[in-house]
Amino acid sequence: MAGDGYAKFKNDRGVLEIRIWVKEFQCAGASAPQGHPHIYLDMGAADTILCPYCATLFRYDPRLGSLEADPPDSLFLGDLRK
């Protein structure tokens, strides 16, 4: 989790959809230098949200545990302060 309390995700594989365990998070696009500004996204009452920068569809999946995502390497575990 980022220092601001939000999980961050990236899409290095270029998949169309990433399943995540949270509804409030940050999207980084891809790993640097190909990424975009790390932006805050909030699904609210919905179960999906589309990143306006990279068009990745994020889907809330309550079956996933904390720090799980599908694909697993989409959880941003690098320098979370950027």
C-alpha positions in Angstrom: 0.0 0.0 0.0 1.1 3.5 -0.8 2.1 5.9 2.0 -1.2 7.7 1.3 -3.2 4.6 2.2 -4.1 3.6 -1.4 -3.0 0.5 -3.3 -1.4 1.2 -6.6 -1.7 -0.8 -9.8 0.2 -1.0 -13.1 -0.5 -2.7 -16.4 2.8 -3.7 -17.8 1.2 -6.7 -19.7 -1.3 -4.4 -21.5 -4.2 -6.6 -20.4 -7.7 -5.3 -20.9 -8.9 -5.9 -17.3 -7.3 -6.1 -13.9 -9.3 -7.6 -11.0 -8.5 -6.0 -7.6 -9.7 -6.3 -4.0 -10.2 -2.6 -3.4 -12.6 0.1 -4.8 -10.4 3.1 -4.1 -6.8 3.0 -5.5 -4.3 4.6 -7.8 -3.4 3.6 -11.4 0.2 4.2 -12.6 -0.4 2.9 -16.2 2.8 0.9 -16.7 6.2 0.9 -15.1 8.4 4.0 -15.6 9.1 5.5 -18.0 6.0 4.2 -20.0 3.5 5.0 -17.2 1.2 7.9 -16.8 0.6 10.2 -13.8 -0.4 8.1 -10.8 -4.1 9.0 -10.5 -6.7 8.2 -7.8 -9.7 6.2 -8.9 -12.9 5.5 -6.9 -15.4 2.9 -8.1 -18.1 4.2 -5.7 -21.1 1.9 -5.8 -20.0 0.3 -9.1 -17.9 -2.8 -9.5 -15.8 -1.5 -12.4 -14.0 1.7 -13.5 -12.0 2.6 -16.6 -8.7 4.5 -16.2 -9.1 7.7 -18.3 -5.3 7.6 -19.2 -4.5 4.0 -20.1 -8.1 2.6 -20.6 -7.4 -0.3 -18.3 -10.7 -1.7 -16.9 -10.4 -2.4 -13.2 -12.9 -4.8 -11.7 -13.6 -5.2 -8.0 -13.4 -8.8 -7.0 -14.3 -9.5 -3.3 -12.9 -13.0 -3.5 -9.4 -11.6 -3.7 -7.5 -11.1 -0.5 -5.6 -8.0 0.6 -2.6 -7.5 -1.7 -4.0 -9.8 -4.4 -4.7 -8.9 -8.0 -5.3 -10.7 -11.2 -2.9 -10.7 -12.9 -0.7 -10.8 -9.8 2.1 -8.6 -11.1 -0.3 -5.7 -11.6 0.0 -4.7 -8.0 2.5 -1.9 -7.9 5.2 -2.9 -5.4 8.0 -0.6 -6.6 8.6 2.9 -5.3 5.0 3.8 -4.2 5.9 7.4 -3.5 6.1 8.4 -7.2 
